[in-house]
Each structure stands twice: as structure tokens, then as C-alpha cells.
């Protein structure tokens, strides 16, 4: 007899199926561990696998759930950092970066306006 989780599993990607059905095998590669760490596995797919495992509520899935949560947090933290900080590097703050851009546009505007082509 199939339960609701088994029926839903067929609707998900291969990596979601691997994460929810195969063991972690951290030391040997392959299995759920590799699917969790695979960059091709989207955060959405990780969240789907997490939801399925939490619904199963089996003691043997606790470690897998922890690994998925850690991977989701890591990816989301990286994305936030990337979105927030990259554009104003090497300035000390976003404000300093915006001031530089403003000054740069003023100076280049004066140069462009002052140069005449013959």
C-alpha cells in the first residue's frame, strides 16, 4: 500500500527522489549526500525534499533533515551576501560607494560636455 508521500514523490525531480529515498553515504559519494550538495538541486527542490522527510517523521531521517536545512541556510546566506555587498566593493560602506558613483558621473559628465570634436 502506498502512502500520500510516495504518490507525491513521483511528481518531483530526480534529485528530490534521491534525497528522500537513498541513504546519505557522506564518505562514499553518491546517494542523498551528493544530491543535497549538487548545485543543480535548487533550493526549492531541497525544501520539497525537506517537507517530504518531515512528513514521514522517521527517526532515521533526522540526520538527513539536518543536512538539508544546513545546505538551504548556506545557499540563502550566500545569496544574501552576494546581493548586498558585491556592487560597492572596495568601498567601506554602501553610502561611500553611492557617493563615489555620484562624483564619478559628475566628473565624466563635465569631461564629455567640455570635449569638442573638430
Secondary structure, DSSP 4 states (H G I P E B T S, - for coil): ---HHHHHHTTS-HHHHHHHHS---TTT--HHHHHHH-TTS-HHHHHHHHHHHHHHT-GGGHHHHHHHHHHHHHHHHHHHHHHHHGGGTTSSSHHHHHHHHHHHHHHHHHHHHH----
